[in-house]
Amino acid sequence: MKYTELNGYACNNNDLGVLIFESEDTDKWDRSMQPVFVAKQGTDMNNKLNSYMDHMWDGFYTGQVRLSRFPTLFEASDGSIYDITMTGTPPKKMLFRLSGGVGATIRIAYPGSESRGIYKNGVEIAYNQWNDATAGYGAVTQSFCGENRFIGVVNILEFYITDGCELQIKPRNAIQTKVRMEWTLDEFFSGGGTTTFVDRITASLGIHASEVKIVSVYEGSLVINYEVAVPDDDPKALEALADK
């Protein structure tokens, strides 16, 4: 709205807010992941963000110390969906805060198969329930802050954040994957079904059966979605599993 007496305009959009996200990794001061692109689906909006200015000057040379924290103006109306793309490798741990607006779904594509989880007040929020019709975790419906899902194989984390909410992203010591076999459901289950499948997977990977979780089995010809998890207190275990 234009105000003649002010010789300017005032924005009356109550859905505007500020989204701040940052790395919580130990190298957040010296590893670059910018520029970061924040694009709203269904629009031409694509905000290009750079890192904070150099935090240290020591004489003639700069210290090249920049905090990986990115604030962006955010149009967070009902139904908003944003894709955040980092030109550097995304941090393993991140913190997100939204001030203002209603809320929006955030999508982050990761280069690796390690799954991620969403935490609120230190408590992990489980993925949406599995949807057999779409052969994946249920879509984010924007029902509550922290609602989330991880789309395996394409490795996209989706979560919903609202005004005043603070969320953390942390890696899960798990890999989500699927296999397609030229079998029918009847042939699969008559041959031992999921029990035999888990036995063969664990034998080939050299892991315990408790570390494999069957998510779904459906025709097409036969597709099995499964997750392989390793103990959280063994940081090298997931890397070794990925190599296998």
Phi, psi and omega in degrees: 000135181271135177243109184297319184293337179264350185054046182195186182239151175237134180271124180255022179277107182282357181269000180283142178209184177238122175261127176240126176226148184208159176283143173244015176285163181293339181260025185294344181269337188230003177252130185267136173228009180265163359289153178248135181252129179243107186242132177268125181296141179084002179225175175268002182292123177211095185274127180260118185249138173247169184285168175299162178295163177305129184273356186212134174236125180237078181083228185288328185260151173276163182272350182058037179252112183227129179284131179278071178232135187226112173264144178214142173293139193225125174266095190254064177272169180305134177086359182293138177227128181238140172256126177252120183240125180254135180282338172262175179296128180300144177297155176288321180242136180219158177236134180235137175222139177237129176239114181099170181074191179259303180166166181204155174270132178252135177238128177232123177268131181251148182282344182246172184269357179295126183281159181239157178234156178255134181237137176231124184055036177081000182249130180289136176261122185296154174299158172301158181298150180294139180246110182295330183294323181258358181055046179193173176295145185303146181297151176288119184262002181061043181274327183201156180293126181103350176304134188203166171205154173244124181267104182294166180072306174274346172059057177243127174263128177239135176208159182249132180232142183238171180304130177080005184261145178234127183232149175243145171252129177225147178289146173256140179283064183209150175238128178259134181206177177211158179226141177246130182233148179277068179225161169265164177299319180298316180295320181297310184284332176288340178265016177112348174058220186293330180297312179295320180299313179298319179301318182288321178297312183293325178293320181287329181268346181070039181235172181276150182298334180292346182270358180247130178238120176279121182270317180198156174225125180210164183285147171151044350298302171222121183238129179241122171264129180214162182232136177246119182243151178232164183301139180294337183271010180236088186296337182273346186294318181293321179297318178295322180295318180297323178296324179291000000 
